[in-house]
Amino acid sequence: MPLPIHANPVKQTGRTEYKQHFTRTINCFIYTFFLFLLPPIVSFAQTGKPAGKPNIVLIVADDHGTDALGCYGNRVIKTPHLDQLAAEGVRFTNAFCTAASCSPSRTVILSGMHNHANGMYGLEHSFHHFNSFASIESLPVLLAKAGYQTARVGKFHVGPEQVYAFQKVLSSGKANDPASLGRNPVQMAELSKSFITSINQPFFLYFATDDPHRSNKVLPNGEPDFNTGTAPNPFGNRQEGYAGIKEVSYQPAQVAVPSFLPDTRESRAELAQYYQAVSRIDQGVGKLIEYLKASGKYENTVIIYISDNGIAFPGAKTTLYDAGIKLPCIVRSPTTLKKGMVQQGMISWTDITPTILEFAGALPAQAAFHGRSFKKLLEEETVPGWDEVYASHSLHEITMYYPMRAVRTRKYKLIYNIAHQLPFPLALDLVKSFTWQGIMRSKTKQYGKRTIDAFLNRPKFELYDLEKDPDEIQNLANSPAHQDVFTQLLGKLKHFQQQTHDPWIHKWEYE
């Protein structure tokens, strides 16, 4: 609205007329000033983008692969809430853990550093003292410094406590505890409700389930016992169910057997139990989202859903094959412009901490992270430079020494089996599994598409063409036609070890 123009205001007769004119002029000026301010205000409201730092919820499942999610193509399993999260956000098709083992992977998630550099070489158990170095500054600590309220609920299994310190522990259970809260994600959500609703500053909630990890009993000496005899492992499922959970059961004939597994009576029976545990997670995620929406904080909350490693079957968990390290990653963010986007950029769990810190406005300019923020991948479908990832596994249980390093591009993967002279060790929950024991009883020489001998006795190097051989069966390390590729990837692997200060790099010199 233009200002009114008067030819000679000073010639108006009388003090009253002059004051009236002056008042009208000032009022018009104020009206026009605020009118010019109005479009940006309306524009801000129309965008729907909330102001201030976002809340952040990081959901970490236990042993959940991409094989058991509706949004990743499984037409049998019921995961409506996770599917909806993917429909509202971004679903990554090339997301990888760096170590297919619980504690090492979780420390990578919470530190942005490979486990060989943060000190968590294997499972965090008090009797062998695997712990991250005291000098590590973890994600919850950095977020607290940035003004976030931090809380965790469910599985922890990392240490020491002061390195991975949260301001609030809503509830927690010990690893391999049959009574762990992490078996009831709905109850975990209920315990998180007061934290979500009462906080008047940005918050970080670490929501870590025990599902769908295999079940165990506890022996008198405190060690876990995964032996189920001639019955499938129940994967946390129980006849009496869980409060607030509507159990979804599956028949063995229904399940989709992953290509790396043998299609047997035993594997199908266990996959049906595994599916049920995953559906339990889905209900917990749904309840958590319900509380976020009821509190009015959902729109300004970043939600990330991942798993620590792949499915708990031999051939996946504790290996660097894709079945063990290629995992679900679903991100719902206030900055995502295209709902339901499928992102093919290659990310790893070293990127989780830098990404969350960028969302929080707390990413240090000079950081020692091995990963980088993938926030831009949530806003653009095609971003160059996200075409390879690295993996590092050293131990799982204390007796399972089998260090491996790997580099994976879109087409090839090179695995370096550092202790290749040793047979590949199987974790307690896998060697005692109904699936593996069924193979042992059958006297067959095959386990899925591999021979048992090839699975247990591995060469120093494994090179696979993932486009032609997605199951990683045909080793091309000695193929004359692939020596250029082998040499190139070997150079990348050595450089990776140098850059990340990998203690096992000395094996190149001495062995």
Secondary structure, 3 states (H helix, E strand, C coil): CCCCCCCCHHHCCCHHHHHHHHHHHHHHHHHHHHHHHHHHHHHHHHHCCCCCCCEEEEEEECCCCHHHCHHHCCCCCCCHHHHHHHHHCEEEEEEECCCCCHHHHHHHHHHCCCHHHHCCCCCCCCCCCCCCCCCCCCHHHHHHHCCCEEEEEEECCCCCCCCCCCCEEEEEECCCCCCCHHHCHHHHHHHHHHHHHHCCCCEEEEEECCCCCCCCEECCCCCEECCCCCCCCCCCCCCCCCCCCCCCCCCCCCCCCCCCCCCCHHHHHHHHHHHHHHHHHHHHHHHHHHHHHHCCCHHHEEEEEEECCCCCCCCCCCCCCHHHHEEEEEEECCCCCCCCEEECCCEEHHHHHHHHHHHCCCCCCCCCCCCCCCHHHHCCCCCCCCCEEEEEECCCCCCCCCCEEEEEECCEEEEEECCCCCCCCCCHHHHCCHHHHHHHHHCCCEECCEEHHHHHCCCCEEEEECCCCCCCCCCCCCCHHHHHHHHHHHHHHHHHHHHCCCHHHHHHHHC
